[in-house]
Amino acid sequence: MLKDIAAEHARRGDKLTVYTTTSASDVARRAWAAEHGIELLELELPADRGLSTVRRSLHLLRFLLGLLYILTRRRFDLVIATSNPPVAAAALVRIASQLRGAAYAYYVQDIVPEMLMCSASRASRCVGRVTRWIDGWNVRSAAVTITLSKTMRQTLRSRGCQDASIEVLQNFAVDAPSPEESDDSKTTAIPTLVFAGNHGQLQNLEHFLRSVKIASKSTAFRVLMLGGGSERARLSQVAHEFHLDNVEFAGALPRSEAQRRIAACDAGIVAAAPGLFRVAYPSKLISYALAGLPSLVLTETGSAEGDEIESQGLGVTASPTNPHQAAVAIEKLVGRITCGESTRHDLSRTASWLYSRDAYLHTYFSIPQLSVPSHQGSAMNYSNDRLQFDTSRFDFAKLVLDEINRHQRAIGLQQVEELRQVHKVDGIAQHLEAHRQHLFTLFRTPAFQRLYREFGKQLIDDHFTTEAVIQKTPTVRIQLAGGNSVSFHSDAWYGHGSRVCSFWLPLTTVSGANSLQMARDIDESRQFLSQIAEEQMDLDEINDKAAALCDPVEAAFGDLIVFNGDMVHGTVHNATPTSRVSFDFRIAESVTDIGMKPAANFYTYEQLSTPVSDHACGEIARRPRRRSLMYSGACRGVSAKSQLVFLNEYARINDIDIVGSESEIVVFDYAPVLQKYAKNPPSGIDSVLLFSVDLLPADPDIRRRIYENAIASKVALLFGAEDVCLSDECDIAKVETLVTHPQPAPTLSAA
């Protein structure tokens, strides 16, 4: 899995160095590194298995000395440490990174100190307490710590790391079987449950066998135990004493044979000692689900992981301490298998979505602290910066002022001499949004687009590669004298990717209260963003505290302010006698870095060089206007009428022709109307305009069918509230992320 992350870093243009142990015969890893342009630094060491504690300790020391040599001799922007070897590697990376001025991220797959503290050995518990203290510093000092579950995050926070930045990111499946490989015909009359893995104390297998003994009195099932371990012989004896003739201990088998036998079973067993989910997340749950097997999971009732497992249909949770309750869970699982409540195919597809590589990498690279700053031109990714441009060549201010005055002349009203006096336009305070929308229309005209494309091309030539994409239509801002504008926020809140630069261009001289207020420091800004989430601040609290964090930007027309998506910014009440007019736009390093925004909202580098026609340039440029069917239904209490009002305005702003509307049959949960238009659209329709992703069915298999049919029929699904377009396979992960992680209620915007 770490190889996939490294390869994606390299694909995105990051210069990557990997330090690892290896054997002399490991040529496959070297070929992989060469293929992806990754520098591979290897320390040749034999495998630790079977070695004495002294030999293993010496190997660890050699590894750490090699790591120290690299970190003190080389300069890195970001160092990522894993929890293997436990604690020590992260501590060394932390200290060396602080001395060298580098950021470091901590990838915690297992929380070893707390594991040791649960040991029966007094010496292990002492080691656990010491390493827990050291590892607490590792977590607090990291730019970000990544762990596998909400419960593991809480364990890390309980060390006194409440202010640390800790993200939850579950592993994805490596070499996942496709749903077609799951054979529903394999279920037998007597279901077989399989445990595959280490037979040790942490697996709590004696408790499981006691539960099997109780459940076997009323329910027919078999149990297959695969693997070895320190407890295997004793557990086999326990099964014999319990007269469990339905339990087979098959021992450790070759990988291919083990996979064959697992595939022939009907359910998996994820056995864990009480509290184990606090410090680890058994990967077997994912493996079983991808093979189409529901799981019996020993975890505490009411735990976050247990609730997710049940709600996602991955299996049944069982008590890790009460064998009678666990027996009831076994009977429940066997009953589901016997009744055929779900098929292997369904479960395998669900798991493939939940644990897909693409969804994982999308979430991983949306974590701002894992972005490596660009070293091309002005490195603008991690803080605010300032560029200057030629105002005589790119006179956006004159274009805007001329358009405002042209409109004023057309309706017989007074003109203004300069943009900072725009508050003198009659009625502008009462109809400010209408005036903003009028300027959006200007921004789509050929005259503005020719100038803007030339401007964008020069920015990309100077500071990015030709893979970069730029927002097609800038977002206009007007802050009147005596008025307010936008609340404090970060651009990352609104779906912009972590590798997106925001550009703010004032068309007037700005300072003090009529300017943008910007956080003074990126690290302070990120700490504040974490504080907002931790304390669940409301908007008034955010605005009050952010104002103290930020300073006004002093700039004039000709300045271009550049900042990262994590920089907190906003406005305060404009108590000055002058107004401010500005616009902003975004450039992403590639189309894969645009976050949750639709690709149709961005120009590629090639499009910037394409001549602009004399026709108005809509948001979806260089193709005919979309012809859409509006679609409404039951959605978060928003009436169908309100949905259609929203969609009509969204279509007007985005140059979409509405050719009809349909409402879903709300008594059916499988969306028959939407399925029809996705699979067999009438001629003349190239898209369906939906109010929100919330209109999609709850069943992931039905959603997948709708996506596939729409792509095959070349019918784009446009989600107005989220401003997202699904037109090919690459868009599915974005939409699914929105479905499974709902966004706040929508507001209409032309941005």
Beta strands, then each sheet from edge to edge (+ up, - down):
strand 1: 17-22
strand 2: 39-44
strand 3: 78-82
strand 4: 103-107
strand 5: 144-147
strand 6: 166-168
strand 7: 192-196
strand 8: 222-226
strand 9: 247-251
strand 10: 267-270
strand 11: 295-298
strand 12: 315-318
strand 13: 385-388
strand 14: 469-471
strand 15: 475-479
strand 16: 500-506
strand 17: 517-519
strand 18: 550-552
strand 19: 559-564
strand 20: 569-570
strand 21: 580-588
strand 22: 602-604
strand 23: 626-632
strand 24: 656-663
strand 25: 687-690
strand 26: 716-719
strand 27: 724-726
sheet 1: 1+ 2+
sheet 2: 3+ 4+ 5+ 6+
sheet 3: 9+ 8+ 7+ 10+ 11+ 12+
sheet 4: 13+ 19- 16+ 21- 14+ 22-
sheet 5: 13+ 19- 16+ 21- 15+
sheet 6: 18+ 17- 20+
sheet 7: 24+ 23+ 25+ 26+ 27-
end
